[in-house]
Structures are given as C-alpha cells and as structure tokens.
Amino acid sequence: MSESKQTIPVNGKADAAEEQSSAAEAAPEAETSAPEAETSAPEAEAAAPEAELQGDLDELGKLAAKRDEYLALAQRTQADFENYRKRVARESALAQERGVAKLAKELLPAIDNLERAIVEIALATGETDKDPLLGGVRLVLSELTAALARVGVESFSPAGETFDPSLHEAMATVPQPPEGGAPSGAVVEVYQPGYRLGESIIRPARVVVAA
C-alpha cells in the first residue's frame, strides 16, 4: 500500500488557466465599449444646443410673422386715414364753395341794381364825379365786388368773344352788315356780366349775339 502513488488531477489547473485567458480576452472588449459610451455623451451634449437654437429660430420666425402682420395692419390703417382725410377736405371745400355760390347769387341782384342806379344817376346829373350820391353808390358797389373777389367770385364780360352756351345766355341776335360787321356767333353786346367761382358758373353773361 505504501508504494501506491496519489495522482493529482491536472484538470483543475487547466480550467483555471482557461478562466484567466477568458477574463483577459473579455477585459479589452469591456475597455473598447467604455470609450463608445464616453463618445455618445458629447454627441448628446452637442445635440441639446442645436435643438435649443432651432427652437429660438422658430420663435424668431413667429415673432417676425407677427411683426409683418402688425406692420401691414398699421399701413392699411394709415392709408385708410389718409383717404378719409382727403375725402373730408374735398367735401369741406365743396361745401364751402356751395355756400359762397349761394351767397353770391343772393347778392347779384343788389349789385345789378347798384349798377343801374349808377347809370341813371350819371344820366340825371351829367355824370359828374363830384356828385356825392353817385360817389356813394359807386363806393358801395366797389366794396361788394371786392368782397366777392376775396372769396373767389369774379365777373366776366365776354364782349367780342364767340358765343358759348355754357358761359353765355343769348338775349337776342342782330344781323350784321356785309362789310365791317362782327362775325356770325360773336358777342356784340353784354346786357349783364357773368359771374363765376373757379370753374363753376354762378350766372352766365347775358349777351347779344351777331346773326
């Protein structure tokens, strides 16, 4: 029995060596996976500012759109107000013109009577400038015509002009001699001067026209 030798199995050493070899091989794999995890973190950190920047750009785009909308509204409001101001000014000018024309029409008969009075007084007194009555009537007539002129009303006497039905009222026609007479359709005499306000005729001139 003393001669028998106890044999130690070597399988245990082999298994341990194999385990150490496997651990050594797994260690580099773990080391290589660690850098991959480390590189993914900076990418996430870089993506966050980009998303924030994109959000800021979108917000700026919305603000710019609202600004353009408000600007367009302000421009339309300003244009509407300018049109309203022009319309009111035009209507006010037309109303003032109508008022002046109405007043002038009321005064024209008085002016005509003063002109006739001057003619009659002049015939009765021999047309002397020293007559106080004639001078007073002429002064009143001058003040009335000056007042009308200040508001734009002026008289016109179309003697020698061609008859225009929009400006003149023909009271009569007279034949003209073959030689030396006025051409047909010419105004040869003015009964009453006409009055106008700008382009508007308050009263046409009353005239005699050559036949």
DAZIQUI-V828084 format. One record per backbone hydrogen bond with DSSP energy under -0.5 kcal/mol. NH is the residue of the N-H (numbers start at 1). CO is the residue of the C=O. If there is no record, write none. Layout:
[[NH;CO] [NH;CO]]
//
This chain:
[[4;1] [7;5] [9;7] [14;10] [15;11] [16;12] [17;13] [18;14] [19;15] [20;16] [21;17] [22;18] [23;19] [24;20] [25;21] [26;22] [27;23] [28;24] [29;25] [30;26] [31;27] [32;28] [33;29] [34;30] [35;31] [36;32] [37;33] [38;34] [39;35] [40;36] [41;37] [42;38] [43;39] [44;40] [45;41] [46;42] [47;43] [48;44] [49;45] [50;46] [51;47] [52;48] [53;49] [54;50] [55;51] [56;52] [57;53] [58;54] [59;55] [60;56] [61;57] [62;58] [63;59] [64;60] [65;61] [66;62] [67;63] [68;64] [69;65] [70;66] [71;67] [72;68] [73;69] [74;70] [75;71] [76;72] [77;73] [78;74] [79;75] [80;76] [81;77] [82;78] [83;79] [84;80] [85;81] [86;82] [87;83] [88;84] [89;85] [90;86] [91;87] [92;88] [93;89] [94;90] [95;91] [96;92] [97;93] [98;94] [99;95] [100;96] [101;97] [102;98] [103;99] [104;100] [105;101] [106;102] [107;103] [108;104] [109;105] [111;107] [112;108] [113;109] [114;110] [115;111] [116;112] [117;113] [118;114] [119;115] [120;116] [121;117] [122;118] [123;119] [124;120] [125;121] [126;122] [127;122] [131;128] [132;130] [135;131] [136;132] [137;133] [138;134] [139;135] [140;136] [141;137] [142;138] [143;139] [144;140] [145;141] [146;142] [147;143] [148;144] [149;145] [150;146] [151;147] [151;148] [152;149] [153;148] [154;152] [154;196] [156;194] [158;156] [160;187] [161;158] [163;185] [167;164] [168;164] [169;205] [171;169] [171;207] [172;207] [174;209] [181;177] [185;210] [186;183] [187;161] [188;186] [188;208] [189;208] [191;189] [191;206] [192;206] [194;156] [195;203] [196;154] [197;200] [198;152] [198;196] [200;197] [202;195] [202;200] [203;195] [205;167] [206;192] [207;169] [207;205] [208;189] [209;172] [210;186] [211;174]]
//
